[in-house]
Amino acid sequence: MTAPTTTLPSGDELPMVGVGTWDLGGDTVRDSVRAALDAGYEHVDTAEGYANESEIGEVLAEYDREDVFLTSKVLPKHLNYDSVVDSCEASLDRLGTDYLDLYLVHWPNPAISLRETLDAMAKLHDEGLVRNVGVSNFSAYQLSCAHHVSDVPIAVNQIEYHPWNTQDDVVDYCRETDTVVEAAAPLARTAVFEDGVIRDLAETYDRSPAQIVLRWAVENDVVVLPKSSSPDHVRANVDLFDWSLDEKDHARIDAIDRHNPVYDTPARDWTGDTYGISE
């Protein structure tokens, strides 16, 4: 089943459902991505920090590259100008492609100039290595700065978004600036499956809790990137478009009032491998 799309500032069409690949490697990620592409997905999301680009590249080689919207991300420790360029070229090599449809700053890094980072992104865009530029895990404040200093449109902000963490202020600002919202961890890494409203609606609609949550997000015009190690679940996660939530049931999910992020917490381990910021 092919997902509908949303249009980026470049005019490119971004499928509303993509297969997420965080924390998947080896044969597991190969099987997941292959199941997704065979089920009609046209959107694959990865990152250099996921350490699975080579495996994904092996699978992509079996398909028509032009049929896949491919996203990768640069780690925050690599956000100086030369490192952004080097990281992108390394990702392209591992993925076996000569361009990315979307390249994201994976996390903001206050120790490195955002202008420097986005100047490197503009170079990659101008050279055709990256067709669209975006960010991930940016607050509204950080995103407003990115829009201000970037020479190319900031097309996407990929954030933690699910019924327990809707980040309304960020989403509202994205809407104001025509920045597409992508939901990382759209299922709250399965934690939201225990929510009473979600369980009740899953029974009512004879759908999985995952399908209820993903359908709700898509109806909110948010691109979803569910990941699963189960090919059956991967296939089910795109079965969202021949049914819909009743308005009152959609509103029940909107009304869930919790702030429970599963990964985007206030503090960071600045010394870890993601940031690698020395004192």
Phi and psi in degrees as a GROMACS rama.xvg file:
@    title "Ramachandran Plot"
@    xaxis  label "Phi"
@    yaxis  label "Psi"
@TYPE xy
-87.0048  132.854  THR-2
-80.7506  149.635  ALA-3
-65.8218  170.959  PRO-4
-125.497  165.611  THR-5
-123.173  148.802  THR-6
-93.6887  129.855  THR-7
-86.1885  164.933  LEU-8
-55.7972  -28.2052  PRO-9
-73.2256  -14.2472  SER-10
97.011  -10.5932  GLY-11
-67.2381  149.206  ASP-12
-99.4643  123.425  GLU-13
-102.27  116.224  LEU-14
-60.5603  139.796  PRO-15
-71.7904  -14.7815  MET-16
-127.208  129.812  VAL-17
-128.184  160.885  GLY-18
-90.7597  123.274  VAL-19
-83.7144  152.101  GLY-20
-133.602  10.6445  THR-21
-57.8884  136.759  TRP-22
66.8287  20.6398  ASP-23
-118.367  137.803  LEU-24
-145.015  176.194  GLY-25
54.8177  -141.292  GLY-26
-64.9677  -26.3367  ASP-27
-63.4347  -46.8411  THR-28
-71.8418  -34.8967  VAL-29
-60.8417  -46.5535  ARG-30
-66.5268  -38.3124  ASP-31
-65.72  -47.9173  SER-32
-67.845  -39.4472  VAL-33
-64.4601  -42.6478  ARG-34
-61.5821  -39.538  ALA-35
-64.254  -50.1016  ALA-36
-64.6927  -36.1525  LEU-37
-70.1689  -25.0345  ASP-38
-87.5683  -2.55364  ALA-39
108.347  -1.72797  GLY-40
-59.6275  146.46  TYR-41
-130.148  25.8738  GLU-42
-149.036  120.806  HIS-43
-124.491  131.458  VAL-44
-118.146  124.575  ASP-45
-141.174  -168.628  THR-46
-165.956  153.898  ALA-47
-61.1112  -32.9498  GLU-48
-70.1633  -14.341  GLY-49
-80.0921  -15.8939  TYR-50
56.1282  37.0233  ALA-51
-134.579  13.0736  ASN-52
-63.4344  -36.1656  GLU-53
-63.7015  -43.594  SER-54
-64.4599  -41.1173  GLU-55
-64.6624  -39.4579  ILE-56
-59.9655  -37.2344  GLY-57
-61.782  -40.2167  GLU-58
-71.487  -43.6052  VAL-59
-60.171  -28.6181  LEU-60
-63.6451  -17.8742  ALA-61
-86.2786  -5.70799  GLU-62
-125.818  167.98  TYR-63
-75.9801  116.227  ASP-64
-55.4778  -37.046  ARG-65
-68.2999  -13.4213  GLU-66
-89.5002  -1.83294  ASP-67
-121.216  125.941  VAL-68
-86.3911  113.907  PHE-69
-113.241  126.564  LEU-70
-117.642  137.776  THR-71
-135.303  175.719  SER-72
-140.908  150.3  LYS-73
-102.188  134.529  VAL-74
-65.4701  149.976  LEU-75
-61.7714  -26.2085  PRO-76
-72.5854  -10.0021  LYS-77
-111.135  28.8373  HIS-78
-92.0962  0.977855  LEU-79
-73.014  161.82  ASN-80
-53.0037  -56.9738  TYR-81
-64.419  -36.4006  ASP-82
-69.3809  -34.4722  SER-83
-60.455  -47.4574  VAL-84
-63.3983  -45.8729  VAL-85
-63.2546  -41.5216  ASP-86
-64.0183  -42.1237  SER-87
-62.9498  -46.9335  CYS-88
-62.1714  -37.2199  GLU-89
-67.266  -40.3565  ALA-90
-63.2299  -42.7136  SER-91
-60.1402  -41.7902  LEU-92
-63.7966  -45.7443  ASP-93
-65.6646  -36.1536  ARG-94
-82.4679  -9.16772  LEU-95
68.1069  36.8207  GLY-96
-137.055  162.294  THR-97
-104.525  5.70355  ASP-98
-158.105  156.376  TYR-99
-110.42  139.442  LEU-100
-70.7619  -31.0577  ASP-101
-150.644  131.985  LEU-102
-124.564  127.136  TYR-103
-116.056  144.162  LEU-104
-74.0216  114.047  VAL-105
-66.5033  -41.3717  HIS-106
-144.342  146.026  TRP-107
-65.7459  147.022  PRO-108
-130.803  102.951  ASN-109
-67.0805  -9.94204  PRO-110
-84.482  -8.0842  ALA-111
-127.037  139.288  ILE-112
-60.0331  125.297  SER-113
-65.0206  -35.3508  LEU-114
-61.2478  -41.9715  ARG-115
-61.4223  -44.6947  GLU-116
-59.6504  -48.0604  THR-117
-74.2397  -24.9962  LEU-118
-63.5671  -39.9707  ASP-119
-66.8233  -39.4965  ALA-120
-60.8575  -40.746  MET-121
-63.634  -38.834  ALA-122
-61.1488  -46.3632  LYS-123
-61.3523  -39.3016  LEU-124
-65.9645  -45.778  HIS-125
-63.6475  -31.1762  ASP-126
-85.9935  -2.38003  GLU-127
81.3451  7.57024  GLY-128
-78.0449  -24.3796  LEU-129
-133.708  125.067  VAL-130
-87.9559  -27.9374  ARG-131
-142.836  147.067  ASN-132
-115.968  141.524  VAL-133
-153.207  -175.161  GLY-134
-132.661  170.334  VAL-135
-143.47  138.822  SER-136
62.8552  33.1662  ASN-137
-94.507  137.385  PHE-138
-72.6073  171.066  SER-139
-60.8947  -39.6927  ALA-140
-61.3071  -47.8181  TYR-141
-66.2373  -38.911  GLN-142
-66.8355  -38.0492  LEU-143
-63.0786  -37.2608  SER-144
-66.6616  -42.7207  CYS-145
-59.6071  -44.9679  ALA-146
-59.4814  -37.3284  HIS-147
-69.0508  -35.7537  HIS-148
-105.128  -7.5214  VAL-149
-83.8611  138.832  SER-150
-84.5498  -10.596  ASP-151
-124.865  152.438  VAL-152
-59.3005  138.948  PRO-153
-83.9233  102.851  ILE-154
-80.9639  -30.2752  ALA-155
-142.966  145.141  VAL-156
-124.871  112.366  ASN-157
-92.8204  117.695  GLN-158
-130.844  164.793  ILE-159
-70.474  118.964  GLU-160
-145.902  121.479  TYR-161
-164.939  174.52  HIS-162
-60.3361  -20.792  PRO-163
-94.8165  0.748047  TRP-164
-160.225  79.9469  ASN-165
-88.3246  -12.4718  THR-166
46.0322  55.985  GLN-167
-57.6563  -36.8563  ASP-168
-65.4949  -39.0749  ASP-169
-67.8772  -45.6499  VAL-170
-62.0356  -42.8656  VAL-171
-60.2866  -43.0111  ASP-172
-67.2656  -37.9912  TYR-173
-59.781  -41.9521  CYS-174
-62.1532  -42.2019  ARG-175
-62.9997  -27.848  GLU-176
-111.098  12.9251  THR-177
55.7691  38.3995  ASP-178
-99.6833  121.822  THR-179
-68.9417  135.658  VAL-180
-94.3061  125.461  VAL-181
-111.029  139.374  GLU-182
-96.2586  107.662  ALA-183
-81.8438  146.418  ALA-184
49.9333  51.9348  ALA-185
-66.1937  -15.4686  PRO-186
-105.437  13.3794  LEU-187
52.0728  36.8135  ALA-188
52.1368  41.8505  ARG-189
76.8238  -6.54654  THR-190
-60.4339  -36.1201  ALA-191
-70.2215  -12.5201  VAL-192
-62.3002  -21.7042  PHE-193
-86.486  -4.66267  GLU-194
-66.328  134.277  ASP-195
-61.7875  -39.0779  GLY-196
-64.1282  -45.1254  VAL-197
-63.5399  -43.239  ILE-198
-64.5093  -40.7535  ARG-199
-64.7018  -43.5325  ASP-200
-70.2993  -33.7594  LEU-201
-60.8174  -40.7836  ALA-202
-69.1339  -41.567  GLU-203
-61.4077  -43.5496  THR-204
-92.5306  -2.80018  TYR-205
54.2004  47.5873  ASP-206
-128.187  162.69  ARG-207
-73.8538  154.838  SER-208
-54.5739  -37.3617  PRO-209
-60.6926  -44.94  ALA-210
-63.9411  -38.1212  GLN-211
-61.7378  -47.5725  ILE-212
-66.8127  -42.3914  VAL-213
-67.7315  -40.7357  LEU-214
-62.4457  -42.02  ARG-215
-58.7385  -45.3107  TRP-216
-64.5721  -44.6811  ALA-217
-61.697  -39.7785  VAL-218
-64.9657  -20.8795  GLU-219
-90.0787  13.5696  ASN-220
61.8542  36.4301  ASP-221
-111.297  129.266  VAL-222
-74.0774  133.213  VAL-223
-109.987  145.554  VAL-224
-130.212  62.5369  LEU-225
-68.7499  145.66  PRO-226
-124.47  149.819  LYS-227
-155.444  146.591  SER-228
-85.5541  -4.8081  SER-229
-101.511  116.164  SER-230
-55.6316  -34.879  PRO-231
-62.7833  -42.6027  ASP-232
-68.1536  -37.8464  HIS-233
-57.3257  -45.7477  VAL-234
-65.154  -40.6837  ARG-235
-66.5905  -30.7127  ALA-236
-70.8077  -11.4824  ASN-237
-104.344  -1.6077  VAL-238
-85.4396  71.9522  ASP-239
-125.924  -0.335954  LEU-240
-119.704  6.34724  PHE-241
-111.831  20.2735  ASP-242
-154.969  166.638  TRP-243
-149.727  164.156  SER-244
-84.5586  137.181  LEU-245
-59.6029  147.788  ASP-246
-54.6436  -41.1446  GLU-247
-70.5865  -31.7978  LYS-248
-74.5353  -38.4164  ASP-249
-59.2202  -42.4858  HIS-250
-63.87  -32.031  ALA-251
-61.9388  -38.6139  ARG-252
-71.733  -42.7924  ILE-253
-54.4564  -32.5085  ASP-254
-83.4911  -6.75099  ALA-255
-61.4582  118.972  ILE-256
-112.117  81.8676  ASP-257
-137.335  150.958  ARG-258
-124.266  88.7294  HIS-259
-128.27  76.2197  ASN-260
-65.3015  145  PRO-261
-97.8302  -18.0716  VAL-262
-142.814  -27.8931  TYR-263
-89.4069  71.1299  ASP-264
-93.4518  161.415  THR-265
-60.8022  -39.433  PRO-266
-91.1267  158.999  ALA-267
-130.206  152.443  ARG-268
-90.886  90.5948  ASP-269
-65.9346  -19.451  TRP-270
-92.2136  -6.59533  THR-271
-73.673  178.444  GLY-272
-69.028  -22.3636  ASP-273
-69.691  -47.1974  THR-274
-97.4415  -48.3111  TYR-275
57.6544  38.3064  GLY-276
-88.0337  117.897  ILE-277
-81.5559  157.82  SER-278
